[in-house]
Amino acid sequence: MLFPSLLRTSGDWFADFDQLHDRMDELLSGRSAISSIRAVGRSGAFPALNVGTSADAVEIYAFAPGIDPASIDVSVDKGLLAISGERQAQGAKPSGSAGSEERNAYANERFTGRFRRVVALNEDADPGRVEATYRNGVLKIVVPKRESSKPRQIQVTSGG
């Protein structure tokens, strides 16, 4: 097919089967919604994540501009760190509000709606000391490593 995008319309069975095939391939190949530190998830997922480690902590950066920090939920359960929330449409007003006028959008490429990203933490991460800060559209999550997992110097004594 030279121009497959021209043939894809809503209700196109072949496009639906292609999408189903892609999702099944993603699931079976291990590129699912749950990511690990070594392989962070799906392309195009929101928010985009950078995940790395240092000697002292696991650091996760979620790029989520335009979100109210109060609407972001960060939780840890059974070694999985979950980031969820909702991004409101820009300029969205409650129905019946004063001054509401109808607007038509010709292009809207900014993600809106509910989101959820999950990252599997290493065993040496300490889920009891997670810190999360939101600044300039970036959510920074620091998960310190357990003291017992950090390298330490062992003093050698003479036996005698």
For each residue, the residues with C-beta under 8 A, 3 or more apart:
1: 4 7
2:
3: 6 7
4: 1 7 8
5: 8
6: 3
7: 1 3 4 12
8: 4 5 12 15
9: 12 15
10:
11:
12: 7 8 9 15 16
13: 16 17
14: 17 18
15: 8 9 12 18 19
16: 12 13 19 20
17: 13 14 20 21
18: 14 15 21 22
19: 15 16 22 23
20: 16 17 23 24
21: 17 18 24 25
22: 18 19 25 26
23: 19 20 26 27
24: 20 21 27 28
25: 21 22 28 29
26: 22 23 29 31 32 42
27: 23 24 31 32
28: 24 25
29: 25 26
30: 39
31: 26 27 39 41 42
32: 26 27 41
33: 41 42 45 116 117 118
34: 41 80 118 119 120
35: 39 40 41 49 51 117 118 119 120
36: 39 40 119 120
37: 40 51 52 53 58 119 120 121 122
38:
39: 30 31 35 36
40: 35 36 37 49 50 51 119
41: 31 32 33 34 35 45 49 117
42: 26 31 33 45
43:
44:
45: 33 41 42 48 49 117
46: 64 87 111 115 117
47: 62 63 64 83 115 117 139
48: 45 62 63
49: 35 40 41 45 60 61 62 63 117 119
50: 40 60 61 63
51: 35 37 40 58 59 60 61 119
52: 37 58 59
53: 37 57 58 59 122
54: 57 59
55: 145 150 151
56: 144 145 150
57: 53 54 142 143 144 145
58: 37 51 52 53 121 122 125 142 143 145
59: 51 52 53 54 140 141 142 143
60: 49 50 51 81 83 119 140 141 142 143
61: 49 50 51 138 139 140 141
62: 47 48 49 83 117 138 139 141
63: 47 48 49 50 137 138
64: 46 47 67 72 85 87 134 137 138 139
65: 136 137 138
66: 87 90 110 137
67: 64 71 72 85 87 134 137
68: 71 72 88
69: 72 134 139
70:
71: 67 68 85 86
72: 64 67 68 69 83 84 85 132 134 139
73: 82 83 84 85
74: 81 82 83 130 132 139 141
75: 81 82 84
76: 79 80 81 82 121 127 130 143
77: 80 82
78:
79: 76 120 121 123 125 127
80: 34 76 77 118 119 120 121
81: 60 74 75 76 118 119 120 121 127 130 141 143
82: 73 74 75 76 77 116 117 118
83: 47 60 62 72 73 74 115 116 117 118 119 139 141
84: 72 73 75 114 115 116 117
85: 64 67 71 72 73 114 115
86: 71 113 114 115
87: 46 64 66 67 111 112 113 115
88: 68 92 112
89: 92 112
90: 66 110 112
91: 103
92: 88 89
93: 97 99 100
94: 97
95: 100
96: 100
97: 93 94 100
98:
99: 93
100: 93 95 96 97
101:
102:
103: 91
104:
105: 108
106:
107:
108: 105 112
109:
110: 66 90
111: 46 87 115
112: 87 88 89 90 108
113: 86 87
114: 84 85 86
115: 46 47 83 84 85 86 87 111
116: 33 82 83 84
117: 33 35 41 45 46 47 49 62 82 83 84
118: 33 34 35 80 81 82 83
119: 34 35 36 37 40 49 51 60 80 81 83
120: 34 35 36 37 79 80 81
121: 37 58 76 79 80 81 125 127 143
122: 37 53 58 125
123: 79 149
124: 145 146 149
125: 58 79 121 122 143 144 145 146
126: 129 143 144 145 146
127: 76 79 81 121 130 143
128:
129: 126 143 144
130: 74 76 81 127 141 142 143
131: 141 142
132: 72 74 139 140 141 142
133: 139 140
134: 64 67 69 72 138 139 140
135: 138 140
136: 65
137: 63 64 65 66 67
138: 61 62 63 64 65 134 135
139: 47 61 62 64 69 72 74 83 132 133 134
140: 59 60 61 132 133 134 135
141: 59 60 61 62 74 81 83 130 131 132
142: 57 58 59 60 130 131 132
143: 57 58 59 60 76 81 121 125 126 127 129 130
144: 56 57 125 126 129
145: 55 56 57 58 124 125 126 149 150
146: 124 125 126 149 150
147: 150
148:
149: 123 124 145 146
150: 55 56 145 146 147
151: 55
152:
153:
154:
155:
156:
157:
158:
159:
160:
